Amino acid sequence: MYVQGDICKANKIILTVGNDYQMEVDKETAINHFLRKLQRIKAKINLTQNILASKIVERERLRKATAEKYIEESKKGEMNLPPKFKTG
């Protein structure tokens, strides 16, 4: 969404949203519009950051679990080497 502000003769602001929609508003309404827009953007950023943080935590948990399993298998003497390295 593209928003552009222009000052008209009646000391109001014309908000152009996209190509088809224009709205004449006063200064306070325009400020409130952009403040609400910023709040929505901040909320989306926070949501995205939380999702990414949880994915990073999950990845680290899986990495640790894999390392622990490998160490456990190594202690048993059953190192999971690729087939071409196994002697038999």
Secondary structure, DSSP 4 states (H G I P E B T S, - for coil): --EEEEE-TTS-EEEEETTTEEEEE-HHHHHHHHHHHHHHHHHHHHHHHHHHHHHHHHHHHHHHHHHHHHHHHHHTT-----GGG---
